[in-house]
């Protein structure tokens, strides 16, 4: 079974988890990165630390990606340019 690396998270990412916080909110903002991920609840501003693996299991979707995501996309695009289509007439 192939393994993938850890999920790429960035400060400011807004995520939706599978189960609600006791205040009823499903949405959280990433405020700390590392082996443990810091999250702030959108409903009550409560801050929690979750192990990265636990967050990866509970994550349902990304609502908004943090600003680091666009920087990472730009770096990937710079390293791997899109193939050029050949529209020149062969002579």
N, C-alpha and C positions, 0 to 999 in steps of 0.2 A: 504494500500500500504506500503510494508516494506521500511524502510529508511536505507541507508548505511551511514557509517561514511564519513568523508572528504577524498578526494583522497590523497593517500600518495605521497608526492613530496619530493625530496631530492636535496640538493645543487649540482649543476653540471648536473642535468637532462637536456637533450636536447629534446625539444618538437616541434611538428609541429601543428600549429593552422589552423583553417578552412579558415580564410581569410588572405590575405597577408598584410604586413606592407606597407605603401606608397612607400617604397624603392623597393618593389617587393618580399622581402624574406618572406617565410612561417615559417622558423625555428628560435627558440629562445633557450637560455640557462637560467635556473633558477639560480638567483644570490642572492635571499633573500627569506626567508620563514616567515610565520606568517599569520595573517588575510589577509594581502595584500601580493601578491607574486611579487617579483622583477624579471623582465625578461630583457635579453640583446639580441637585434636583431643580427642575424648572418650576415645580409647584410650591415648594417650601424653602428653597435655597439650602437644604441640608447637604452637607458634604460627606462623602463616603470614600473609602479606599477599597478597591476590589483587586484581587490578583488578576493579572492579564488573562490567564486562561479562563477564569470564571466569567470575565467580561465578554470574551470571545464566544462563550457558550450562550450567554444571556442576550447578546446583541441581536436585534431584529433587523434594523436598518439604520443608515445614516440619514439624518434630516438635512444637515448642512455640513460640508467639510470645512475645516479650519484653513487659515491662509497658507499653512505649510503644504497643503495638498496641491495648490496651484503651482507652487514653486517646484515641488517634486515632479509634477506633470511636465513642466517646462524643461527640467533637467533630462527627463526621459526622452522627450521629443528632440532635444538637442543631440543626444547620444545616438538616437535611432531615427534619422530623417525618413520621411515617407518616400517610397520609391517613386521615381519620376516616370511618367508615361511617355513613351516614345511616339511623338506625333510628327517627327521629321520624315520627309519623303526619302526613301532609299534611292540613291542614284547610281 
